[in-house]
Amino acid sequence: MKQNNHQGSFLSMLFIFLLFFFTRSYYSLFSWFILGILLLLAFLKEENRLFAWLMISFFGGSLLLFYADKFIEAYELKPYYRVIINQLLYIIPILSMCYVIKKFGKKISFFFKMPESVGRKNSLYFIGVLISFGFILFIFTNEIEMDMKLFLSLILFAIIHATIQEVVWRGIWLTQLTVITNQTTSVLFTSIGFALNTTIFGFSIAVFLMYCCMGFIFGLLTIKYKSIFPSVITHTLVLILLFLNGLLQLPI
């Protein structure tokens, strides 16, 4: 897991450039870079070749997600259901990447397991404290009026969104970047990638930096406990906090 190489560092930076071009709709530059990756495949070592194919499968799956979302848009669904379905469609790029990893005979993730360094009893205590914290926020937040149905809808969205994002960024990408670089670099680049992908609709620099910091914390939690579960729980609670304070909104 501590391996580092020049090809890996180059591919890591290339991934961030591709993500920037893709999320900011610079499709011409994005296409040229993808073509360059295809030409490079024959010259890469196996683990780097896997990472290159992962980039291609991730963006290919993201395009399928986009067209599937446009197809669903034709149906007159309630906005909240549309948002939930959009989140669930992220399973498409996840399955696409998992297929590529399995074809190479490699491990999908180092972090799809229960946390290490934390006993079951301590884990339950930790989860209980976080849940209690969430309800305290709900009770004492006065920014918006919210009934129980709205609050439960918010929790459902937060759990789905946080779980899918952590599977993608701290589950799969953090593992694969660690293989071709090192843990420090992988946490840094997954944090930047997470922020770029989350601010796809053009948030401010301040919001982008906030998501970078959040991604960095989630990455450190994942590395420390060798599991994505602490970051999933933390990510969920952060989303609930942001919604309760009116910093984010759901179409409910």
C-alpha positions, 0 to 999 in steps of 0.5 A: 500500500506504500508503493509510489511511482512516477506513472502513478503520480502522473495518472493521479494528476491526470485524473484530477484534470479529467474530473475538472474538465468533465464536471465543468463541461469542457468536453473537447479537452476531456475527449482529447485527454481520454484519447491520450490515456488510450494511447498510453495504455500499452506503456503502463505497468499493470497497476497503472493500466488498471487505474487508467481503465478505472478512469475510463470506466468511471467517466463512461459510467458517469455519462450513462448516469447522465443519460439515465437521469435525462430519461427519468426526467421525462416522467413526472415524478416528485422532485424529492423522488427525482433526487433520490433516484439520481443518487441511486443512479451512481451505482452505474459508475460504481458497478462499472469500476468494480467490473474493471477491477475484477477483470484485473483480478484485484481487490476492489477496496481495502476499506469495505469492512468493519472498523479496526482499532474500535471494539464492537461495544465502543462502535455502538457507543460512538454511533449512539453519541452521533445519533443523539447529537443529530437529534439535538441538532434537530430539536435546537435548530431554529433556522427552518421549520421541520416536521418529522416526515420532512426530517425523516426524508432528510435523513434518508437522503443524507444516508443514501448520498453519504454512503454512495459518495464514501463508497466511490471516493473513500472506498474505491478511489482511495484504495486504487490511488493508494496502490499507485502512489501512497496514503498521503497522496491518495487522501489529498487527491481523493479530497480534491476529486470529491470536492470537484465532483460535489461542486459540479454545479458551480459553487464558490471557491469557499464551498469548494475548499470546504468540501476539500477539507471535509474530504480530507477528514473523511479520508483520514478517518478511513485510513485510521480505522481501515473502514469507510463506516466512520466516514459514512456516519460522519458524512451523514451527520455533516449533511444533516447539520448543513440542511438543518442550518439552511446551508443546503436544501432539498426539493421537498 
